[in-house]
């Protein structure tokens, strides 16, 4: 279904705001389509090996080419962030929590595996684990500043906590609820001027210059203009999870399209083009069979729903050149205590099948830097924590403070973890001018690494 007519006006406004738009994006579209053909071949050839895998204890000393690879792919497996035994114990504790509290909310209702719980002890402990926070600081620092953006109150080296859920997926079953999609913002990617400016290079036809790690415009982007529930309102540099089990391909793990800049370029320009042949025809891949067209309100992959808009949810018909049936790549095998992160623009899905013999269990823990917007969210989240109710972004969980074994402030295991939850502010990181100069200097020097970060790596 096309979106309301005002979105045709939006397309025209965008086209008029960039010089020589039609010619530039038409040239870019042909180049992107060609690049997708080449990149898809490489992804298919390498499979899960296409996704970078590093160890936690080498994060401080990774070769630049590995960091560049992580930037390009947009997803990474980080091994041994937490001891295997700790992660396994958390899984056992979560199983016990769920057994002791049959009234917890989750789905599927008759055999709960995805839980709307935020404040169990293992979750509170994992979010405040020193290595988990250090990992998120490392990821936050992949982002950088290009212009003269207002960085007052921003520090990439001070991690914040975002309370999300966990899943304990049993073998078998057919999970169809998580087809390819992008989190954190839907039509807002085009509709919100600040969010749209994250993709300005693409809209100017300079798609190869697009940098998904540019901080400035990300800080102001509005991800939820329409106030959909269960949609993250704060700025996450990477979404992520901590594995509590051994899980490999076909065992219910995550799949990603492993080239975030390229998928951004294609998805952002897709609404400005219309296929001239049937989408199921082999001719669909030829850019000559596509025409520039801004006359409709159609934004393929964006749907009305949930009181706002959902998606992008690309599929093989709306976005054929992504060749998602072949390029959605399962993560390599992970062990308990390993973490996985993917940039907030990455197209991702969850495997439908789980052919393994054991549960596939993860806690969702993203990378969140200190920003004024994020800090405000954490303040509200803290109140929810103290009252044992669902965090502000999540409506469905209800109250948890009546459950047996729910976590409390005492389960936050580190000072940095307390700071991340909005408790006991660290005075050293509250000097906006020094933060600004550190960020603008852009040096990977020790002086740029804040007190909190050094503490985490001790
Ligand atoms: Fe998602």
Boltz pocket constraint, residues with backbone or C-beta under 6 A from the ligand:
constraints:
  - pocket:
      binder: B
      contacts: [[A, 181], [A, 182], [A, 183], [A, 348]]
      max_distance: 6.0
